[in-house]
Amino acid sequence: MSQAMIWARSLLFNLLFFGITFVIAIITIPTLVMPRRAALAMTQLWARLVIWALRWSVGVKVEIRGWENLPPGGVVIAAKHQSAFDTIIWLSLLHEPAYVMKKELLRIPLYGWHARKAGMIPVDREGGGAALRGMLRAATARVAAGRQVVIFPEGTRTPVGQRVSYQPGVVAIAAGTGAPVVPVATDSGRVWGRRHFIKRPGMIRISLLPPLPPGLNRARLLTALETQIEGETDRLMAEPQAGPIAAIPTGQPAVDKSVD
C-alpha cells in the first residue's frame, strides 16, 4: 500500500474518531444522572465504534492471546502501553473495567465527566501519600465489586523499542487489594505509534500472561511484571506483522466477540 493511501486512510480514521467521540459525548450526557452502569455502557459503545472504525478505515485487526489467563471477578490487569489504542481496547473487551488514570484527565469537559461517572480511578502523581491512599481505597472498592482494574505500569506511552522503569503504583494496588495480577504485552505501537497521526494496516496482538503467583513482595512483583511484560512484548515484536487471527475463546462473558 502506498504512503499516500496510508495517509488518506489515517485521515479518514481520525475524522471518524473525532466524529464518533463528539456524537457519543453529546448523546450520552443524560447518562451522567443515570446509574453508573449506563454511563459505562455508553463508554464501552464508544470504544467498540472506534475499534470498528480502525478496522474499516485503516485495515487494523486485533488478535487476543491467552484469554484463559484472565481470572473471573476482581483482578488487576497490568498492561504494556505503546499507544492510545491500549486505553481504548480494554473498554471493548471487559464487562466492568476501571482504569487508573491521571487526575487531570477527569477535568476535561465531557470526557472527564463520563470517566468519573463510570467509576474510573484517579491518581494524583503529585499528591504524595494521601493521593496513594485514595487510589488504593478506590481500587479496593472496584476489586471488591468484581471489576477489572486496568493500570499501565509504565505510567505513560512508551515508544516501540524503548523501555522505562515501571512505576510502583501497580504493586501498591496488588498488595492493597490482594487481587490476581495479570501481565499483558502488546505490539500496538507498530500500527498506532505514540502521538502519531499515521495508522498503518496490520495486526495488533495482545497477549495475556498467567497471573503472577501470590505472596511476592513488592520488589519481586515489580521485577516479575517488568520481566514478563517486556519479554513477551519483545517476542511479539519479533513476529511478522501480518498473520492469521487466532480464534477468541467462546463462552467468555467478558469478551466482545466483534473484536477479531
Helices and strands as residue ranges (DSSP letters): H 3-27, G 29-33, H 36-58, E 60-65, G 67-69, E 75-79, H 85-93, E 97-102, G 103-107, H 111-117, E 121-123, H 128-144, E 148-151, H 169-177, E 181-186, G 188-190, E 202-208, H 218-238
